């Protein structure tokens, strides 16, 4: 069935003209003419819209009239009929796909623009398609969109979780663990709260908990090796490329048996004159060259206080020379030296010194040493014993040859090519050069510029000074040297390890410091006894400043040996270096005794000490220092008071005397009453006053002593006498106590 062709025509004239009537007659019945009111511009030609034929819509060749430059007022239909017809026209246009423009202009219909648009029907028809190329702006927008999508995909890939290797020590804080995992600490705390553990950012957790958290967050946990384990691996000496090294010999023995004198003769030097009182109070190391054979000697103190130094010397050494005076015999420190050497499993060569003296008896010494399993060769033993004299230089060559023979039997070898390792003998702080460490190299070769770790300190080798005071660039094994460049004074006996770079040295040093902190502050449990025990012991605070660490350690140990139930020593600081202003301020604040051993106070410290009235006690010999400490501790002991009752009187009557006050009329029951003696008033078995007798009256006359008679007694600052009170007179003697 063919569709009816509907023709629409719109007329814009306001009046019915003959032409319009005729036109209406000529047109078909379906044609509708809508008359519109005349616009303001009535003088101008009426505006009329062209007819829009339906057939033209089908062919797609609809043409629009030219757009007027002026804006037309909106057309409002006058009658209801016109309104209805206009509505019908609009509905018809919508059915046919004609859409009015968005700006509401009635004259703009889909013409050229619609033709150029590519619709679904036109794309499928494939006939009469007029293609249109994309604009540059459209291409640019498409490219930008494509780039945005690519960037989003890249960001998504970057946001994927990264699996990290996390080092876990024995104890770690939540903050540190979060930093190592690169996670937020709040996430870790939240996770622990979910596990039922309430923590804060500063709480510490153990290895197992930390390992669990690392796994939960998708990382790889690695348990950190202890610093000591790392060092043990470094210390392992390879068995390849071994070369012979010089032997390290420690000279030990009792105080004043001539150890340093033996070394002086061998070195052709004079060390004794440099020590106060001729007593060695430092550990020194020297190297001699005998017939192109090098021997390193370590001189240890013989005084009882320096046990730690002797122990260090025996651990480091290859051979021990035990010096015994022929006129004095085996003494306590001689026995201790033998024990140290045997504990270290080190061969002993006995040097019997002072054989030039008339009272010398070397055979007696050999017999005494039999008790300690040191049997001489002439008594069918294996211990080398040499009779020497440092004054006459008797048999010194024989002593050195004995040492070389023993070293040859030991076959001492080490690797010269590895990084240097050694042991710190002594450390001190020099005013001009800073911290200095005396080191003996045990393996490898030390060079200038090497980074090293020594105990809790690290540094870079700035200078290497040998035992003769010369600056050298390289130190081979068994060489005693002074090293400059350490970050602080290390402890005597600490190891000395060279590392490849600064980073490793710092990290190892930090790990050691962390471990030392973890080991401190052990948990102490309060018991009923400890909680309610009366602490009555007095404390003597002590600040010690010495020249070298070994002496400081020896003084500290010797003071700790002084014990008493009522007084104990408390060492606040035991350090090396000169006395500073800070030490004086601390001594003032803590009421401490300030001791300087072989060091002098700085200028500022002197001035501050004078201002604060603090005494800086300087000592050069350890005996005097220990006696001084004992005296100070004795001063804190409460003195012993002995009381002796010399007389008792009973009050019979009380009198009032003008200018004197109350006088107790008393009868002397026992002993005698003397003036200015101590007296106490006892009432019903209770002491109500303790003071001194003011005056004694006998028959209105003042007297100094009364016995067995009645008398009047006055007491200083007391007058509340009552009948039947007892006045007891006594003498007290105060005795100072010592430790």
Helices and strands as residue ranges (DSSP letters): E 7-8, H 18-26, E 52-53, H 54-59, H 80-95, H 112-116, H 120-125, H 136-158, E 165-168, E 171-173, H 174-181, H 185-194, E 204-206, H 207-216, E 220-223, H 227-235, E 242-244, E 247-253, H 259-267, G 272-274, G 276-278, E 284-290, E 293-299, G 304-306, H 307-316, E 319-325, H 332-343, E 347-353, H 362-369, G 370-372, G 377-379, E 384-387, H 396-410, E 413-415, E 421-430, E 434-443, E 446-447, E 451-454, E 457-466, E 471-472, E 474-475, E 480-486, E 495-499, H 502-519, H 528-532, E 538-546, H 549-560, E 567-576, H 581-590, E 593-597, H 603-612, E 616-619, H 622-636, E 640-657, E 661-674, E 678-683, E 686-698, E 701-703, E 705-707, E 710-715, E 726-735
